[in-house]
Amino acid sequence: MIVALREAFWDIDPVGISGDGFPDDEYDREVHGSASRLLKGENPDEVAAWVVQSFTRAWGADISRAKQEQLVSAFSRITR
């Protein structure tokens, strides 16, 4: 699940850091937090909302609704 989530985060790139020289593990806090929440049974919408809040608090990032929906779709696909 971790590998799939990491790929999803980099494909979606919610914060827009791809190609800016950030390390491959830059999203790992959110990857691991998402995995934990999904494995505990939280639904993909709740987990995506947590990710957005996390990025807003930690990075001051403004994550678009479209990016949040892409996260929901990825989480749903990964947890099937």
Secondary structure, 3 states (H helix, E strand, C coil): CHHHHHHHHHHHCCCCCCCCCCCCCCCHHHHHHHHHHHHCCCCHHHHHHHHHHHHHHHHCCCCCHHHHHHHHHHHHHHCC
